[in-house]
Structures are given as structure tokens and as C-alpha cells.
């Protein structure tokens, strides 16, 4: 992992296509990301939540379908 110190207003460029800029520090750092539209930018917590839900959801569907067949 590359760790850099940047001041508000400074930026870094990744592979000549992605620009990350520090927008502000108000107790939490604000960053801006400028990347080509075809590149997907997703927060890690969203990816983690999606992975957790996808692991749980098939079991819930299976349980619901079993419950439906038992009640008939």
C-alpha cells in the first residue's frame, strides 16, 4: 500500500487516468476522484455489505421456499 501525505487542494494521479484530490479536512478528510466513466468507483463498505447480503440471501430464499411447500 502506498501512503502519501497531501494537503487540502493537492492531488495525485493514478495511471494517467484517475485523479484523487483532497477537497477538505473537517474532522474527516474529503476526497474527490476524477476517473473515466467506464471505471467503477465503489466504497469498500458498500462492497462488504453487498457480499454479506449475497451470502445471506440465498439461505433466506431457500427457507422461504421450504416454508411455502410445507404449508400446502
N, C-alpha and C positions, 0 to 999 in steps of 0.2 A: 504494500500500500504506500502510495506517495502522499506525504503530508506536507502541506505548504501553508505558510502564513501569508495572508493577504489583508490589506486594509480596505476599508469601505471605498468603493469606486474602482478597485483593482480587479483584474480578471485573469483567467488562464484559458488557453485554447488547447483542445484535445484533437489530435489528428487533423488539424486544419479545418475541422468542420463543426466542432462543438465548443461553444464559448460559455464559460461559467464566470459570472461576475458577482462580487459581494455587493449587495444593494444596501445593507444596513445592519447594525448591531444594536438591537433594542432589548437586550437581555437574551434574545435568541437571534442567531445570525440569519439574515435574509440573503438568499442567493437567487440569481437569475440564470437560466440556462437557455442558450440560443443554439438550437441544433436543426439539422434538416428535418423537414416534415415527415419523411419516411422512417425516422428513428423514433422508437417508442421510449418515453421517459416516464418511469413509474417509481413512486416512493416505495422503499423497501417494506414498510409496514402494510401497504396495500397488497403487495405480492405475498407476504406472510399470511395475511388474513385470507386471501383467496386460496392459498394452499391448504390452510386449516379447514375452510369450508368445503373444499373439494374432497377432503378425506372424510369428513363427517357426513356430507350429503348423501353419498351412495348408501350408507347404512340406514339413514333415515328413510330413504325411498324404499329400501328393502323391507324395513319394519312396517311401513305403512301398507305396502302391498300384501304382506303376510296378514296384517290385521284385517284388511278388506276381504281376503279369501276365507278367513276364519269366521267372519260374521255372517257369511252367506249360508 
